[in-house]
């Protein structure tokens, strides 16, 4: 069994989280520049089996998709050209950034540490993947 990967896809950077090989525990992996995502994934997939990728699906408060959804769909097409066997799914990501900030406050991180956007992106990816796993 391979891992499941969660992605908090952004215009500049993507937060990445993965499960353990048994698909039980979710851990933050890293933040990668969006322009380098395919290169990073090629290397990661060569080292670790991944069964499925879960992208956060950003929507407005009224439920309509944000402009980022078009970018995610474009990336998904490129991804599936490189990895045609990869399973891809989506998970609502509403309020994950706010939750990530709250988690950082509760964990006692300093204000400077909480301002690190890459940390927020990784925690958001963890939250996206945890939500997904609770739904399947």
N, CA, C and O of each residue as an XYZ file, in Angstrom:
544
protein
N       0.854     -1.174      0.000
C       0.000      0.000      0.000
C       0.900      1.237      0.000
O       1.913      1.284      0.697
N       0.512      2.228     -0.791
C       1.283      3.467     -0.863
C       0.666      4.561     -0.012
O      -0.403      4.400      0.577
N       1.355      5.648      0.031
C       0.903      6.805      0.807
C      -0.213      7.541      0.066
O      -0.427      7.341     -1.129
N      -0.917      8.398      0.808
C      -1.821      9.369      0.214
C      -1.200     10.731      0.489
O      -0.741     11.007      1.597
N      -1.192     11.574     -0.533
C      -0.563     12.886     -0.428
C      -1.637     13.964     -0.466
O      -2.541     13.920     -1.301
N      -1.535     14.928      0.438
C      -2.432     16.082      0.451
C      -1.686     17.316     -0.010
O      -0.537     17.541      0.372
N      -2.350     18.118     -0.837
C      -1.720     19.303     -1.397
C      -2.575     20.535     -1.108
O      -3.763     20.575     -1.431
N      -1.953     21.532     -0.497
C      -2.554     22.859     -0.380
C      -1.924     23.675     -1.505
O      -0.858     24.268     -1.342
N      -2.609     23.691     -2.655
C      -2.058     24.284     -3.879
C      -2.223     25.798     -3.853
O      -3.316     26.311     -3.614
N      -1.127     26.504     -4.101
C      -1.163     27.962     -4.146
C      -0.483     28.479     -5.394
O       0.197     27.735     -6.101
N      -0.669     29.744     -5.654
C      -0.076     30.343     -6.856
C       1.448     30.354     -6.786
O       2.112     30.193     -7.810
N       2.010     30.541     -5.593
C       3.463     30.607     -5.446
C       4.049     29.348     -4.827
O       5.093     28.858     -5.258
N       3.362     28.825     -3.805
C       3.884     27.659     -3.084
C       2.765     26.668     -2.815
O       1.585     27.017     -2.775
N       3.180     25.415     -2.630
C       2.240     24.346     -2.294
C       2.704     23.683     -1.006
O       3.864     23.292     -0.873
N       1.784     23.563     -0.066
C       2.061     22.800      1.136
C       1.752     21.343      0.855
O       0.769     21.027      0.185
N       2.593     20.454      1.367
C       2.432     19.023      1.089
C       2.440     18.249      2.399
O       3.272     18.477      3.277
N       1.484     17.322      2.502
C       1.416     16.407      3.642
C       1.244     15.001      3.082
O       0.740     14.823      1.972
N       1.662     14.012      3.849
C       1.525     12.616      3.411
C       1.102     11.739      4.577
O       1.324     12.059      5.744
N       0.488     10.631      4.220
C       0.194      9.621      5.224
C       1.394      8.690      5.338
O       2.304      8.718      4.509
N       1.375      7.872      6.374
C       2.337      6.778      6.459
C       1.914      5.731      5.423
O       0.827      5.849      4.857
N       2.735      4.714      5.158
C       2.368      3.718      4.154
C       1.059      2.970      4.450
O       0.425      2.463      3.525
N       0.650      2.894      5.709
C      -0.610      2.226      6.050
C      -1.811      3.171      5.921
O      -2.951      2.773      6.161
N      -1.544      4.419      5.542
C      -2.566      5.443      5.324
C      -3.376      5.752      6.582
O      -4.594      5.920      6.523
N      -2.682      5.825      7.722
C      -3.340      6.092      9.003
C      -2.920      7.452      9.556
O      -3.772      8.261      9.926
N      -1.633      7.704      9.613
C      -1.089      8.906     10.243
C      -0.735      9.933      9.172
O      -0.118      9.593      8.163
N      -1.122     11.188      9.390
C      -0.818     12.271      8.463
C       0.283     13.147      9.060
O       0.227     13.531     10.228
N       1.278     13.450      8.239
C       2.395     14.291      8.680
C       2.686     15.349      7.627
O       2.525     15.097      6.433
N       3.116     16.540      8.062
C       3.538     17.537      7.081
C       4.820     17.068      6.413
O       5.676     16.469      7.063
N       4.956     17.335      5.129
C       6.171     16.933      4.417
C       7.053     18.148      4.166
O       8.160     18.239      4.697
N       6.563     19.077      3.359
C       7.335     20.279      3.056
C       6.505     21.246      2.244
O       5.365     20.958      1.882
N       7.087     22.395      1.963
C       6.494     23.379      1.072
C       7.393     23.470     -0.152
O       8.617     23.532     -0.036
N       6.767     23.477     -1.329
C       7.511     23.490     -2.586
C       6.994     24.640     -3.444
O       5.795     24.918     -3.459
N       7.896     25.306     -4.156
C       7.457     26.328     -5.097
C       6.535     25.661     -6.115
O       6.820     24.565     -6.597
N       5.446     26.320     -6.432
C       4.481     25.763     -7.382
C       5.150     25.458     -8.717
O       4.840     24.449     -9.351
N       6.053     26.314     -9.142
C       6.745     26.103    -10.418
C       7.636     24.857    -10.399
O       8.013     24.359    -11.460
N       7.976     24.352     -9.219
C       8.849     23.175     -9.084
C       8.092     21.909     -8.688
O       8.709     20.869     -8.458
N       6.769     21.985     -8.606
C       5.988     20.850     -8.088
C       6.189     19.566     -8.888
O       6.436     18.515     -8.297
N       6.089     19.623    -10.203
C       6.234     18.392    -10.990
C       7.616     17.773    -10.809
O       7.736     16.553    -10.692
N       8.637     18.585    -10.785
C       9.997     18.071    -10.577
C      10.112     17.412     -9.212
O      10.679     16.327     -9.084
N       9.572     18.073     -8.189
C       9.604     17.500     -6.843
C       8.858     16.166     -6.807
O       9.345     15.192     -6.232
N       7.678     16.128     -7.420
C       6.866     14.899     -7.384
C       7.552     13.747     -8.100
O       7.468     12.609     -7.639
N       8.225     14.007     -9.212
C       8.959     12.948     -9.926
C       9.976     12.293     -8.991
O      10.078     11.068     -8.932
N      10.716     13.109     -8.274
C      11.729     12.589     -7.350
C      11.058     11.847     -6.192
O      11.468     10.744     -5.833
N      10.027     12.459     -5.614
C       9.368     11.845     -4.460
C       8.719     10.510     -4.836
O       8.849      9.526     -4.108
N       8.023     10.481     -5.969
C       7.354      9.244     -6.400
C       8.357      8.132     -6.715
O       8.029      6.952     -6.589
N       9.564      8.493     -7.121
C      10.608      7.490     -7.376
C      11.087      6.863     -6.074
O      11.541      5.719     -6.060
N      10.984      7.618     -4.972
C      11.458      7.136     -3.674
C      10.357      6.515     -2.817
O      10.611      5.586     -2.050
N       9.130      7.030     -2.952
C       8.008      6.593     -2.108
C       6.789      6.286     -2.964
O       6.412      7.096     -3.811
N       6.170      5.136     -2.759
C       4.932      4.861     -3.498
C       3.785      5.728     -2.968
O       3.554      5.802     -1.761
N       3.076      6.377     -3.885
C       1.920      7.201     -3.544
C       0.734      6.675     -4.337
O       0.785      6.606     -5.565
N      -0.345      6.299     -3.629
C      -1.530      5.755     -4.280
C      -2.488      6.825     -4.783
O      -3.180      6.630     -5.782
N      -2.523      7.958     -4.084
C      -3.534      8.955     -4.406
C      -3.070     10.323     -3.955
O      -2.339     10.459     -2.974
N      -3.509     11.345     -4.695
C      -3.239     12.732     -4.328
C      -4.563     13.437     -4.070
O      -5.514     13.299     -4.839
N      -4.612     14.194     -2.977
C      -5.805     14.936     -2.600
C      -5.465     16.421     -2.638
O      -4.596     16.886     -1.901
N      -6.147     17.151     -3.491
C      -5.949     18.591     -3.592
C      -7.027     19.306     -2.799
O      -8.201     18.940     -2.841
N      -6.607     20.330     -2.079
C      -7.583     21.196     -1.437
C      -8.393     21.896     -2.505
O      -7.846     22.347     -3.512
N      -9.690     21.989     -2.293
C     -10.589     22.623     -3.260
C     -11.099     23.918     -2.638
O     -11.987     23.889     -1.785
N     -10.541     25.060     -3.061
C     -10.908     26.334     -2.445
C     -12.205     26.902     -3.015
O     -12.384     26.968     -4.231
N     -13.098     27.307     -2.128
C     -14.352     27.922     -2.547
C     -14.586     29.212     -1.766
O     -14.026     29.427     -0.691
N     -15.419     30.048     -2.335
C     -15.863     31.258     -1.633
C     -16.908     30.848     -0.599
O     -17.339     29.696     -0.558
N     -17.305     31.799      0.229
C     -18.307     31.511      1.257
C     -19.629     31.031      0.669
O     -20.365     30.290      1.320
N     -19.936     31.451     -0.571
C     -21.183     31.027     -1.204
C     -21.062     29.648     -1.866
O     -22.019     29.158     -2.465
N     -19.883     29.028     -1.757
C     -19.683     27.687     -2.295
C     -19.138     27.646     -3.713
O     -18.810     26.571     -4.216
N     -19.037     28.796     -4.365
C     -18.504     28.827     -5.731
C     -16.983     28.713     -5.683
O     -16.343     29.271     -4.792
N     -16.400     27.983     -6.651
C     -14.942     27.813     -6.659
C     -14.204     29.139     -6.850
O     -14.695     30.040     -7.529
N     -13.028     29.246     -6.249
C     -12.189     30.429     -6.439
C     -11.397     30.268     -7.734
O     -11.425     29.210     -8.363
N     -10.695     31.324     -8.124
C      -9.884     31.295     -9.339
C      -8.773     30.252     -9.265
O      -8.294     29.801    -10.305
N      -8.357     29.864     -8.080
C      -7.267     28.898     -7.923
C      -7.678     27.515     -8.443
O      -6.821     26.723     -8.835
N      -8.965     27.228     -8.448
C      -9.437     25.927     -8.928
C      -9.015     25.704    -10.378
O      -8.648     24.588    -10.745
N      -9.060     26.746    -11.208
C      -8.617     26.607    -12.601
C      -7.137     26.238    -12.665
O      -6.738     25.421    -13.495
N      -6.329     26.830    -11.801
C      -4.894     26.511    -11.759
C      -4.669     25.072    -11.306
O      -3.794     24.379    -11.824
N      -5.466     24.632    -10.334
C      -5.363     23.249     -9.848
C      -5.725     22.278    -10.962
O      -5.055     21.262    -11.145
N      -6.781     22.586    -11.705
C      -7.200     21.710    -12.814
C      -6.118     21.639    -13.892
O      -5.861     20.568    -14.441
N      -5.482     22.774    -14.198
C      -4.384     22.780    -15.172
C      -3.228     21.909    -14.682
O      -2.648     21.141    -15.449
N      -2.905     22.038    -13.404
C      -1.825     21.232    -12.841
C      -2.190     19.749    -12.868
O      -1.344     18.904    -13.164
N      -3.434     19.437    -12.564
C      -3.892     18.044    -12.574
C      -3.685     17.421    -13.956
O      -3.267     16.267    -14.057
N      -3.972     18.168    -15.010
C      -3.777     17.664    -16.379
C      -2.301     17.352    -16.624
O      -1.970     16.294    -17.160
N      -1.410     18.273    -16.232
C       0.032     18.041    -16.384
C       0.481     16.839    -15.563
O       1.274     16.019    -16.027
N      -0.032     16.742    -14.346
C       0.321     15.635    -13.453
C      -0.063     14.293    -14.077
O       0.733     13.355    -14.096
N      -1.294     14.217    -14.587
C      -1.774     12.950    -15.137
C      -1.095     12.584    -16.459
O      -1.078     11.411    -16.832
N      -0.539     13.556    -17.165
C       0.264     13.245    -18.350
C       1.553     12.546    -17.927
O       2.008     11.612    -18.587
N       2.137     13.005    -16.823
C       3.380     12.420    -16.309
C       3.139     11.107    -15.575
O       3.946     10.180    -15.650
N       1.997     11.041    -14.854
C       1.679      9.884    -14.009
C       0.232      9.448    -14.275
O      -0.652      9.698    -13.454
N      -0.008      8.799    -15.417
C      -1.391      8.483    -15.814
C      -2.130      7.549    -14.859
O      -3.361      7.518    -14.865
N      -1.414      6.797    -14.049
C      -2.056      5.860    -13.119
C      -2.431      6.508    -11.785
O      -3.111      5.893    -10.964
N      -1.990      7.747    -11.570
C      -2.229      8.406    -10.292
C      -3.715      8.718    -10.106
O      -4.374      9.248    -11.000
N      -4.217      8.377     -8.925
C      -5.590      8.734     -8.572
C      -5.565     10.121     -7.945
O      -4.689     10.438     -7.140
N      -6.543     10.946     -8.329
C      -6.620     12.319     -7.829
C      -8.028     12.566     -7.311
O      -9.010     12.160     -7.932
N      -8.115     13.236     -6.168
C      -9.408     13.594     -5.608
C      -9.281     14.984     -5.000
O      -8.184     15.535     -4.908
N     -10.411     15.543     -4.588
C     -10.444     16.884     -4.033
C     -11.140     16.877     -2.683
O     -12.006     16.046     -2.410
N     -10.741     17.821     -1.850
C     -11.343     17.971     -0.524
C     -11.532     19.458     -0.263
O     -10.622     20.257     -0.483
N     -12.712     19.821      0.203
C     -12.980     21.209      0.549
C     -11.920     21.682      1.537
O     -11.631     21.012      2.529
N     -11.347     22.848      1.249
C     -10.278     23.349      2.119
C     -10.674     24.608      2.875
O      -9.815     25.300      3.421
N     -11.962     24.909      2.912
C     -12.397     26.137      3.587
C     -11.870     26.211      5.015
O     -11.966     25.257      5.786
N     -11.317     27.359      5.339
C     -10.860     27.723      6.680
C      -9.637     26.938      7.166
O      -9.305     27.004      8.350
N      -8.958     26.197      6.281
C      -7.786     25.460      6.749
C      -6.661     26.407      7.168
O      -5.939     26.119      8.123
N      -6.503     27.529      6.468
C      -5.449     28.479      6.860
C      -5.743     29.074      8.231
O      -4.837     29.234      9.049
N      -7.003     29.399      8.482
C      -7.374     29.917      9.802
C      -7.144     28.870     10.886
O      -6.634     29.180     11.963
N      -7.521     27.639     10.596
C      -7.291     26.560     11.558
C      -5.796     26.355     11.795
O      -5.370     26.125     12.927
N      -5.004     26.437     10.733
C      -3.556     26.269     10.853
C      -2.972     27.337     11.772
O      -2.128     27.044     12.618
N      -3.428     28.578     11.601
C      -2.948     29.662     12.458
C      -3.340     29.426     13.913
O      -2.549     29.675     14.822
N      -4.547     28.952     14.128
C      -5.012     28.664     15.484
C      -4.187     27.533     16.112
O      -3.846     27.596     17.293
N      -3.875     26.525     15.340
C      -3.048     25.409     15.822
C      -1.671     25.927     16.237
O      -1.129     25.509     17.260
N      -1.112     26.833     15.445
C       0.208     27.369     15.766
C       0.172     28.194     17.045
O       1.106     28.141     17.844
N      -0.900     28.956     17.245
C      -1.041     29.735     18.479
C      -1.133     28.788     19.673
O      -0.450     28.973     20.680
N      -1.987     27.769     19.544
C      -2.178     26.817     20.642
C      -0.910     26.029     20.950
O      -0.697     25.611     22.088
N      -0.073     25.828     19.941
C       1.153     25.063     20.186
C       2.277     25.925     20.747
O       3.365     25.423     21.032
N       2.018     27.218     20.903
C       2.989     28.082     21.556
C       4.066     28.657     20.656
O       5.090     29.130     21.150
N       3.862     28.629     19.352
C       4.862     29.200     18.453
C       4.896     30.717     18.608
O       3.876     31.349     18.885
N       6.066     31.282     18.428
C       6.223     32.732     18.528
C       5.526     33.409     17.348
O       5.202     32.772     16.345
N       5.306     34.707     17.492
C       4.652     35.462     16.427
C       5.451     35.356     15.130
O       4.874     35.214     14.052
N       6.758     35.424     15.233
C       7.616     35.310     14.038
C       7.445     33.939     13.380
O       7.346     33.849     12.157
N       7.410     32.880     14.179
C       7.212     31.532     13.640
C       5.833     31.395     12.991
O       5.687     30.719     11.973
N       4.834     32.031     13.575
C       3.467     31.952     13.037
C       3.316     32.715     11.726
O       2.387     32.458     10.961
N       4.220     33.647     11.465
C       4.160     34.416     10.227
C       4.824     33.683      9.055
O       4.776     34.158      7.921
N       5.429     32.554      9.321
C       6.081     31.750      8.286
C       5.001     31.082      7.437
O       4.384     30.103      7.857
N       4.779     31.623      6.234
C       3.702     31.136      5.361
C       3.897     29.670      4.981
O       2.917     28.944      4.816
N       5.129     29.230      4.841
C       5.367     27.830      4.463
C       4.878     26.884      5.562
O       4.408     25.784      5.274
N       4.988     27.310      6.810
C       4.487     26.501      7.927
C       2.961     26.403      7.865
O       2.390     25.336      8.089
N       2.316     27.517      7.562
C       0.852     27.537      7.419
C       0.428     26.614      6.279
O      -0.538     25.863      6.418
N       1.144     26.664      5.151
C       0.810     25.823      3.989
C       0.922     24.335      4.323
O       0.067     23.545      3.923
N       1.966     23.951      5.049
C       2.135     22.539      5.417
C       1.032     22.077      6.363
O       0.482     20.988      6.196
N       0.709     22.902      7.351
C      -0.347     22.525      8.296
C      -1.687     22.467      7.576
O      -2.502     21.589      7.861
N      -1.927     23.388      6.648
C      -3.160     23.362      5.861
C      -3.252     22.075      5.047
O      -4.329     21.490      4.932
N      -2.142     21.635      4.488
C      -2.131     20.375      3.731
C      -2.467     19.199      4.645
O      -3.182     18.283      4.242
N      -1.954     19.222      5.870
C      -2.286     18.182      6.855
C      -3.788     18.182      7.119
O      -4.420     17.126      7.137
N      -4.357     19.366      7.325
C      -5.797     19.467      7.620
C      -6.643     18.980      6.450
O      -7.651     18.304      6.656
N      -6.243     19.316      5.223
C      -6.958     18.855      4.031
C      -6.957     17.331      3.987
O      -7.996     16.710      3.760
N      -5.798     16.737      4.201
C      -5.673     15.283      4.128
C      -6.427     14.593      5.280
O      -7.042     13.546      5.079
N      -6.377     15.173      6.465
C      -7.123     14.599      7.588
C      -8.630     14.637      7.321
O      -9.332     13.664      7.596
N      -9.122     15.740      6.794
C     -10.542     15.830      6.443
C     -10.909     14.753      5.439
O     -11.935     14.086      5.578
N     -10.076     14.587      4.438
C     -10.346     13.588      3.398
C     -10.399     12.183      4.002
O     -11.317     11.415      3.711
N      -9.442     11.856      4.821
C      -9.387     10.526      5.404
C     -10.596     10.250      6.302
O     -11.033      9.105      6.415
N     -11.132     11.277      6.932
C     -12.326     11.094      7.763
C     -13.575     10.870      6.921
O     -14.587     10.391      7.433
N     -13.517     11.207      5.645
C     -14.679     11.064      4.758
C     -14.696      9.757      3.983
O     -15.726      9.386      3.420
N     -13.566      9.052      3.947
C     -13.565      7.789      3.185
C     -13.678      6.600      4.087
O     -13.692      5.464      3.613
